[in-house]
């Protein structure tokens, strides 16, 4: 009888350990999968924006690669377009900018006269042309041209050579009393 009990105990022990063993091997990959998916989601969605404080203590959303440009003592949080692809895309497709946000175009050479257009733009902008750390021209309230064929879109160019271009919301320059001759700290 003792042999039967040992056999029963051993049998019961083996039968309880096998499902737990298999469950463990199914659970571990599931946990790893969930962690990887959560990490990817956080990387591509959750970390795309962070908060920044403006000088007026208002909280705005700022993309990871944004920098601060000081224009006439006003902080502007800018996304930097410093390669061919990002300069070509510009603000195309964006449906809005924060009050103190914009895009700074950095070119491979200085003292140039680039052409800009409103291809695939949805928001009106002020185009601020910068040379040698100062504003040399402002094109105010440049409007999107929806439905206009590419070859019929208006072009915007500086009168004189420039080093950088800053695009901000239309009315930004008027609202902040920004004028030609103001200094820009990049």
N, C-alpha and C positions, 0 to 999 in steps of 0.2 A: 504494500500500500504506500509506503514511503517513496518507492520508486515511481509510482504513478503520480504522486503529488509533485515530485521533482520534475517529472516530465510535463505535467500540467503547468507548473509555474514557468518552466523554461519555455514552453509553448506559448503561454500567455505573454511572457516578456518579449519574445520575438515578434509576436503579432502586434503588440503595441508599439514597438520601436520602428518597424518598417514604415507604417504610414507617416509617422513623425519625420523620419529620415527623408522620405520622398517629398513631403510637404515642405521641408526646409529647402530642398533643392529647387522646388518650384517657387518658393517665396523669395529667395535671394535674387534671382534674375528679375523678378517682377519689381522688387524694390529698386534695383539698379536701374531698370528701364524708366521707372517713374522719376527717379532723381535726375537722370540724363535729360528727359523731356522737360522737366521743370527748369533745369539749368539752361537749356537751350532757349526756352521761352523767356526766361529772365534776361538772358544775354541779348536776344533779338528784340524783345518788346520792353521789358521792364527797365533795362538800363539805357534805353535810348535817350532818356531825358533825365536831367537832374535839376534841382532847384538852385536858383541864384538870387541874391538880394541886390536890388538896384539901389542907387543912392537915395531914392525916395522911400526905401524900405518896402517896396512892393515886391512880391514874390512872383517870378516869371519862370517858365519852363525854358531850359537852355539845352540844346543838343550837346553831346559829349565834346565835340570838337570846336566849340565856340570860344571866341576870344573877346576881350573887351577893347574897344576903340574909344578913345576920348576925343570928342569933336566939340569944340567950343565949350569945354568943361562939362559936357554931357556924356555919360557912359552909354555906349551902344554895344549890345551883345551881338557879335557877328559870327556867322558861319563863314569860314574862309574857303574861297574857291581859288586854289592855287595850282591846279593841273588842268590840262586841256578838257577833260571830260566834265569836271565840276564847273569850269568857266562856261562851257557850252550849255550845260543844263541851267545854271544860274538858279533863279527862283521859279523857273517853269514848273507848273503843276502844284505849286504851293497855294493854299486857299487863304492864307493869312499869316501875318507876322505880329508878334507882340509889340506893344508901344515903343519899346526901346530895343528892338531887334532889327537885324538887317543882314546883308551879305557883303563881304569885302572881297573884291576881285584883285588877286595878286598875279602879275604877269611875269614872264621869264626875263623880260628886259624893261628898262625904264624909258621915259620920254617917248611914248608911243601914242597913236591916235586910234584906239580900237573902236569898232562899230558895235552898237548894242541894238537889240530889237525886242519886241514883246511877244515872241513866239511862245505859245502855250501858257501865257501868263493869265492869272485870274485876279490879280490885285493891282491897283494903281500904285505907283512908286515915285519917289524923288530919286533922281540919279545925281550923286555927288561926285564930281571929278576932282581928283587930288593930285597935286604935283609938288614935290619937295616939301611935304608935310603941311601943305595949306590948300584950302579949297580954291580952285580956279574957275569953276563953273558949276551951276546947279540947274538941272532940267527938272522942273517942278510938275507934279501931278501928271506924270506920264501914264496914260490909260491903256489897259489891255485892248487888244483888237480881235475879239472873238469872231470866228467865221471868215477872217481875211486870209487869203492864200499867202503862203510864205513869201513869194516873190513880190507881193503887194504891201507887205508890212513896212512901216516907217522905220528908218534907222536913226539912231542917236549917236552923235560923235562929239568929242570935245573940240573946241575951237583951236586949242593949243595942245601940245603933247602933255601927257599925264603919266603918273606912275601907278596909281591905284584908282579903283572905282568903288564907291559905297552905294548900295541900294537900300533904301529904307521906305517905310510906308509913306504914301503921298500925304503931304501936309506936315510931315515930321520937321522939316526945315523951318517952315513958317511958325509952327507951334513953339519951337525951341529957339527962335530968333537966330537961326544959323544962316550966315551970309558968305558970299565970296570974300576971300581974304582971311577967314577964320582958320585957326591952327587945328591940325589933326594929329593926335598922338597915337601912332600905330603900335 
